[in-house]
Amino acid sequence: MNGEIVGSIFVVEGNEDTAKLRLLIVDPKARGLGLGSQLVKECINFSRRVGYKKLVMDE
């Protein structure tokens, strides 16, 4: 946001076929702008590209 990092998300390997979505953070000043949804979509696209069959929320 104007050159400042205001969101972060992690995707980690769960096992050979499953990736885990972890640690979605959006700065309060950037909430409500769709950034969280965009970050999750990017993780889904990444997971598909690299061959994961499943993406789950980490506990």
PDB file as gemmi writes it, atoms N, CA and C in Angstrom:
CRYST1    1.000    1.000    1.000  90.00  90.00  90.00 P 1                      
ATOM      1  N   MET A   1       0.865  -1.158   0.000  1.00  0.00           N  
ATOM      2  CA  MET A   1       0.000   0.000   0.000  1.00  0.00           C  
ATOM      3  C   MET A   1       0.919   1.231   0.000  1.00  0.00           C  
ATOM      4  N   ASN A   2       0.991   1.882  -1.113  1.00  0.00           N  
ATOM      5  CA  ASN A   2       1.910   3.009  -1.280  1.00  0.00           C  
ATOM      6  C   ASN A   2       3.340   2.626  -0.920  1.00  0.00           C  
ATOM      7  N   GLY A   3       3.748   1.404  -1.333  1.00  0.00           N  
ATOM      8  CA  GLY A   3       5.105   0.929  -1.085  1.00  0.00           C  
ATOM      9  C   GLY A   3       5.307   0.260   0.262  1.00  0.00           C  
ATOM     10  N   GLU A   4       4.289   0.230   1.097  1.00  0.00           N  
ATOM     11  CA  GLU A   4       4.399  -0.376   2.419  1.00  0.00           C  
ATOM     12  C   GLU A   4       3.757  -1.763   2.414  1.00  0.00           C  
ATOM     13  N   ILE A   5       4.418  -2.729   3.039  1.00  0.00           N  
ATOM     14  CA  ILE A   5       3.860  -4.075   3.163  1.00  0.00           C  
ATOM     15  C   ILE A   5       2.757  -4.033   4.208  1.00  0.00           C  
ATOM     16  N   VAL A   6       1.551  -4.438   3.813  1.00  0.00           N  
ATOM     17  CA  VAL A   6       0.406  -4.389   4.733  1.00  0.00           C  
ATOM     18  C   VAL A   6      -0.286  -5.744   4.868  1.00  0.00           C  
ATOM     19  N   GLY A   7       0.311  -6.778   4.274  1.00  0.00           N  
ATOM     20  CA  GLY A   7      -0.274  -8.100   4.395  1.00  0.00           C  
ATOM     21  C   GLY A   7       0.754  -9.176   4.158  1.00  0.00           C  
ATOM     22  N   SER A   8       0.484 -10.342   4.730  1.00  0.00           N  
ATOM     23  CA  SER A   8       1.391 -11.466   4.573  1.00  0.00           C  
ATOM     24  C   SER A   8       0.606 -12.763   4.727  1.00  0.00           C  
ATOM     25  N   ILE A   9       1.090 -13.806   4.073  1.00  0.00           N  
ATOM     26  CA  ILE A   9       0.472 -15.120   4.175  1.00  0.00           C  
ATOM     27  C   ILE A   9       1.552 -16.161   3.899  1.00  0.00           C  
ATOM     28  N   PHE A  10       1.392 -17.335   4.475  1.00  0.00           N  
ATOM     29  CA  PHE A  10       2.344 -18.415   4.284  1.00  0.00           C  
ATOM     30  C   PHE A  10       1.622 -19.633   3.722  1.00  0.00           C  
ATOM     31  N   VAL A  11       2.292 -20.344   2.846  1.00  0.00           N  
ATOM     32  CA  VAL A  11       1.865 -21.673   2.416  1.00  0.00           C  
ATOM     33  C   VAL A  11       3.038 -22.590   2.718  1.00  0.00           C  
ATOM     34  N   VAL A  12       2.770 -23.676   3.444  1.00  0.00           N  
ATOM     35  CA  VAL A  12       3.817 -24.636   3.769  1.00  0.00           C  
ATOM     36  C   VAL A  12       3.375 -26.033   3.341  1.00  0.00           C  
ATOM     37  N   GLU A  13       4.338 -26.907   3.167  1.00  0.00           N  
ATOM     38  CA  GLU A  13       4.009 -28.273   2.781  1.00  0.00           C  
ATOM     39  C   GLU A  13       3.447 -29.040   3.966  1.00  0.00           C  
ATOM     40  N   GLY A  14       2.313 -29.679   3.758  1.00  0.00           N  
ATOM     41  CA  GLY A  14       1.745 -30.552   4.772  1.00  0.00           C  
ATOM     42  C   GLY A  14       2.264 -31.961   4.555  1.00  0.00           C  
ATOM     43  N   ASN A  15       2.117 -32.432   3.344  1.00  0.00           N  
ATOM     44  CA  ASN A  15       2.706 -33.682   2.888  1.00  0.00           C  
ATOM     45  C   ASN A  15       2.843 -33.576   1.375  1.00  0.00           C  
ATOM     46  N   GLU A  16       3.127 -34.678   0.743  1.00  0.00           N  
ATOM     47  CA  GLU A  16       3.379 -34.675  -0.695  1.00  0.00           C  
ATOM     48  C   GLU A  16       2.237 -34.081  -1.520  1.00  0.00           C  
ATOM     49  N   ASP A  17       0.995 -34.317  -1.097  1.00  0.00           N  
ATOM     50  CA  ASP A  17      -0.172 -33.883  -1.863  1.00  0.00           C  
ATOM     51  C   ASP A  17      -0.897 -32.680  -1.288  1.00  0.00           C  
ATOM     52  N   THR A  18      -0.543 -32.274  -0.068  1.00  0.00           N  
ATOM     53  CA  THR A  18      -1.309 -31.257   0.644  1.00  0.00           C  
ATOM     54  C   THR A  18      -0.435 -30.092   1.088  1.00  0.00           C  
ATOM     55  N   ALA A  19      -0.895 -28.900   0.793  1.00  0.00           N  
ATOM     56  CA  ALA A  19      -0.258 -27.684   1.293  1.00  0.00           C  
ATOM     57  C   ALA A  19      -1.108 -27.134   2.439  1.00  0.00           C  
ATOM     58  N   LYS A  20      -0.476 -26.387   3.327  1.00  0.00           N  
ATOM     59  CA  LYS A  20      -1.191 -25.776   4.444  1.00  0.00           C  
ATOM     60  C   LYS A  20      -1.098 -24.251   4.337  1.00  0.00           C  
ATOM     61  N   LEU A  21      -2.228 -23.623   4.509  1.00  0.00           N  
ATOM     62  CA  LEU A  21      -2.315 -22.165   4.516  1.00  0.00           C  
ATOM     63  C   LEU A  21      -2.129 -21.714   5.957  1.00  0.00           C  
ATOM     64  N   ARG A  22      -1.177 -20.831   6.187  1.00  0.00           N  
ATOM     65  CA  ARG A  22      -0.881 -20.402   7.543  1.00  0.00           C  
ATOM     66  C   ARG A  22      -0.688 -18.891   7.607  1.00  0.00           C  
ATOM     67  N   LEU A  23      -0.928 -18.359   8.751  1.00  0.00           N  
ATOM     68  CA  LEU A  23      -0.532 -17.008   9.133  1.00  0.00           C  
ATOM     69  C   LEU A  23      -0.951 -15.910   8.150  1.00  0.00           C  
ATOM     70  N   LEU A  24      -2.235 -15.748   7.955  1.00  0.00           N  
ATOM     71  CA  LEU A  24      -2.757 -14.647   7.144  1.00  0.00           C  
ATOM     72  C   LEU A  24      -2.846 -13.417   8.035  1.00  0.00           C  
ATOM     73  N   ILE A  25      -2.110 -12.383   7.651  1.00  0.00           N  
ATOM     74  CA  ILE A  25      -2.093 -11.137   8.429  1.00  0.00           C  
ATOM     75  C   ILE A  25      -2.371  -9.968   7.483  1.00  0.00           C  
ATOM     76  N   VAL A  26      -3.302  -9.119   7.865  1.00  0.00           N  
ATOM     77  CA  VAL A  26      -3.566  -7.887   7.119  1.00  0.00           C  
ATOM     78  C   VAL A  26      -3.570  -6.747   8.132  1.00  0.00           C  
ATOM     79  N   ASP A  27      -2.773  -5.743   7.866  1.00  0.00           N  
ATOM     80  CA  ASP A  27      -2.700  -4.571   8.731  1.00  0.00           C  
ATOM     81  C   ASP A  27      -4.093  -3.937   8.841  1.00  0.00           C  
ATOM     82  N   PRO A  28      -4.480  -3.516  10.043  1.00  0.00           N  
ATOM     83  CA  PRO A  28      -5.808  -2.919  10.216  1.00  0.00           C  
ATOM     84  C   PRO A  28      -6.119  -1.784   9.234  1.00  0.00           C  
ATOM     85  N   LYS A  29      -5.118  -1.006   8.866  1.00  0.00           N  
ATOM     86  CA  LYS A  29      -5.392   0.104   7.940  1.00  0.00           C  
ATOM     87  C   LYS A  29      -5.682  -0.359   6.519  1.00  0.00           C  
ATOM     88  N   ALA A  30      -5.419  -1.650   6.220  1.00  0.00           N  
ATOM     89  CA  ALA A  30      -5.666  -2.180   4.880  1.00  0.00           C  
ATOM     90  C   ALA A  30      -6.852  -3.136   4.853  1.00  0.00           C  
ATOM     91  N   ARG A  31      -7.503  -3.321   5.973  1.00  0.00           N  
ATOM     92  CA  ARG A  31      -8.637  -4.240   6.021  1.00  0.00           C  
ATOM     93  C   ARG A  31      -9.843  -3.650   5.289  1.00  0.00           C  
ATOM     94  N   GLY A  32     -10.639  -4.551   4.720  1.00  0.00           N  
ATOM     95  CA  GLY A  32     -11.828  -4.118   4.001  1.00  0.00           C  
ATOM     96  C   GLY A  32     -11.565  -3.768   2.541  1.00  0.00           C  
ATOM     97  N   LEU A  33     -10.330  -3.957   2.097  1.00  0.00           N  
ATOM     98  CA  LEU A  33      -9.970  -3.628   0.716  1.00  0.00           C  
ATOM     99  C   LEU A  33      -9.844  -4.863  -0.169  1.00  0.00           C  
ATOM    100  N   GLY A  34     -10.097  -6.042   0.407  1.00  0.00           N  
ATOM    101  CA  GLY A  34     -10.007  -7.273  -0.369  1.00  0.00           C  
ATOM    102  C   GLY A  34      -8.614  -7.882  -0.415  1.00  0.00           C  
ATOM    103  N   LEU A  35      -7.690  -7.342   0.358  1.00  0.00           N  
ATOM    104  CA  LEU A  35      -6.320  -7.839   0.334  1.00  0.00           C  
ATOM    105  C   LEU A  35      -6.233  -9.279   0.835  1.00  0.00           C  
ATOM    106  N   GLY A  36      -6.946  -9.610   1.907  1.00  0.00           N  
ATOM    107  CA  GLY A  36      -6.929 -10.968   2.435  1.00  0.00           C  
ATOM    108  C   GLY A  36      -7.416 -11.970   1.408  1.00  0.00           C  
ATOM    109  N   SER A  37      -8.496 -11.646   0.730  1.00  0.00           N  
ATOM    110  CA  SER A  37      -9.028 -12.526  -0.322  1.00  0.00           C  
ATOM    111  C   SER A  37      -8.027 -12.689  -1.456  1.00  0.00           C  
ATOM    112  N   GLN A  38      -7.385 -11.616  -1.818  1.00  0.00           N  
ATOM    113  CA  GLN A  38      -6.392 -11.663  -2.888  1.00  0.00           C  
ATOM    114  C   GLN A  38      -5.205 -12.539  -2.487  1.00  0.00           C  
ATOM    115  N   LEU A  39      -4.751 -12.428  -1.243  1.00  0.00           N  
ATOM    116  CA  LEU A  39      -3.644 -13.251  -0.774  1.00  0.00           C  
ATOM    117  C   LEU A  39      -4.011 -14.733  -0.774  1.00  0.00           C  
ATOM    118  N   VAL A  40      -5.211 -15.061  -0.329  1.00  0.00           N  
ATOM    119  CA  VAL A  40      -5.662 -16.452  -0.330  1.00  0.00           C  
ATOM    120  C   VAL A  40      -5.755 -16.982  -1.763  1.00  0.00           C  
ATOM    121  N   LYS A  41      -6.283 -16.195  -2.684  1.00  0.00           N  
ATOM    122  CA  LYS A  41      -6.376 -16.617  -4.079  1.00  0.00           C  
ATOM    123  C   LYS A  41      -4.990 -16.891  -4.664  1.00  0.00           C  
ATOM    124  N   GLU A  42      -4.030 -16.052  -4.321  1.00  0.00           N  
ATOM    125  CA  GLU A  42      -2.659 -16.267  -4.801  1.00  0.00           C  
ATOM    126  C   GLU A  42      -2.096 -17.576  -4.262  1.00  0.00           C  
ATOM    127  N   CYS A  43      -2.397 -17.900  -3.011  1.00  0.00           N  
ATOM    128  CA  CYS A  43      -1.937 -19.161  -2.429  1.00  0.00           C  
ATOM    129  C   CYS A  43      -2.591 -20.352  -3.115  1.00  0.00           C  
ATOM    130  N   ILE A  44      -3.865 -20.243  -3.427  1.00  0.00           N  
ATOM    131  CA  ILE A  44      -4.567 -21.310  -4.150  1.00  0.00           C  
ATOM    132  C   ILE A  44      -3.928 -21.500  -5.521  1.00  0.00           C  
ATOM    133  N   ASN A  45      -3.695 -20.422  -6.237  1.00  0.00           N  
ATOM    134  CA  ASN A  45      -3.082 -20.508  -7.563  1.00  0.00           C  
ATOM    135  C   ASN A  45      -1.677 -21.099  -7.492  1.00  0.00           C  
ATOM    136  N   PHE A  46      -0.899 -20.665  -6.523  1.00  0.00           N  
ATOM    137  CA  PHE A  46       0.454 -21.197  -6.335  1.00  0.00           C  
ATOM    138  C   PHE A  46       0.407 -22.696  -6.071  1.00  0.00           C  
ATOM    139  N   SER A  47      -0.465 -23.105  -5.152  1.00  0.00           N  
ATOM    140  CA  SER A  47      -0.571 -24.519  -4.780  1.00  0.00           C  
ATOM    141  C   SER A  47      -0.937 -25.387  -5.982  1.00  0.00           C  
ATOM    142  N   ARG A  48      -1.833 -24.901  -6.802  1.00  0.00           N  
ATOM    143  CA  ARG A  48      -2.207 -25.639  -8.022  1.00  0.00           C  
ATOM    144  C   ARG A  48      -1.029 -25.729  -8.989  1.00  0.00           C  
ATOM    145  N   ARG A  49      -0.335 -24.606  -9.173  1.00  0.00           N  
ATOM    146  CA  ARG A  49       0.800 -24.557 -10.106  1.00  0.00           C  
ATOM    147  C   ARG A  49       1.884 -25.560  -9.743  1.00  0.00           C  
ATOM    148  N   VAL A  50       2.157 -25.707  -8.463  1.00  0.00           N  
ATOM    149  CA  VAL A  50       3.252 -26.591  -8.050  1.00  0.00           C  
ATOM    150  C   VAL A  50       2.800 -28.021  -7.811  1.00  0.00           C  
ATOM    151  N   GLY A  51       1.508 -28.305  -8.020  1.00  0.00           N  
ATOM    152  CA  GLY A  51       1.048 -29.672  -8.026  1.00  0.00           C  
ATOM    153  C   GLY A  51       0.370 -30.208  -6.778  1.00  0.00           C  
ATOM    154  N   TYR A  52       0.073 -29.343  -5.810  1.00  0.00           N  
ATOM    155  CA  TYR A  52      -0.664 -29.837  -4.646  1.00  0.00           C  
ATOM    156  C   TYR A  52      -2.091 -30.166  -5.063  1.00  0.00           C  
ATOM    157  N   LYS A  53      -2.625 -31.227  -4.498  1.00  0.00           N  
ATOM    158  CA  LYS A  53      -4.005 -31.623  -4.784  1.00  0.00           C  
ATOM    159  C   LYS A  53      -4.993 -31.025  -3.797  1.00  0.00           C  
ATOM    160  N   LYS A  54      -4.467 -30.582  -2.652  1.00  0.00           N  
ATOM    161  CA  LYS A  54      -5.321 -30.095  -1.577  1.00  0.00           C  
ATOM    162  C   LYS A  54      -4.616 -28.952  -0.842  1.00  0.00           C  
ATOM    163  N   LEU A  55      -5.404 -27.962  -0.441  1.00  0.00           N  
ATOM    164  CA  LEU A  55      -4.909 -26.853   0.380  1.00  0.00           C  
ATOM    165  C   LEU A  55      -5.810 -26.755   1.589  1.00  0.00           C  
ATOM    166  N   VAL A  56      -5.218 -26.832   2.776  1.00  0.00           N  
ATOM    167  CA  VAL A  56      -6.003 -26.809   4.016  1.00  0.00           C  
ATOM    168  C   VAL A  56      -5.516 -25.675   4.912  1.00  0.00           C  
ATOM    169  N   MET A  57      -6.406 -25.277   5.823  1.00  0.00           N  
ATOM    170  CA  MET A  57      -6.024 -24.292   6.844  1.00  0.00           C  
ATOM    171  C   MET A  57      -5.234 -25.017   7.921  1.00  0.00           C  
ATOM    172  N   ASP A  58      -4.098 -24.467   8.298  1.00  0.00           N  
ATOM    173  CA  ASP A  58      -3.298 -25.059   9.369  1.00  0.00           C  
ATOM    174  C   ASP A  58      -3.942 -24.742  10.700  1.00  0.00           C  
ATOM    175  N   GLU A  59      -3.797 -25.652  11.638  1.00  0.00           N  
ATOM    176  CA  GLU A  59      -4.384 -25.446  12.975  1.00  0.00           C  
ATOM    177  C   GLU A  59      -3.469 -24.656  13.859  1.00  0.00           C  
TER     178      GLU A  59                                                      
END                                                                             
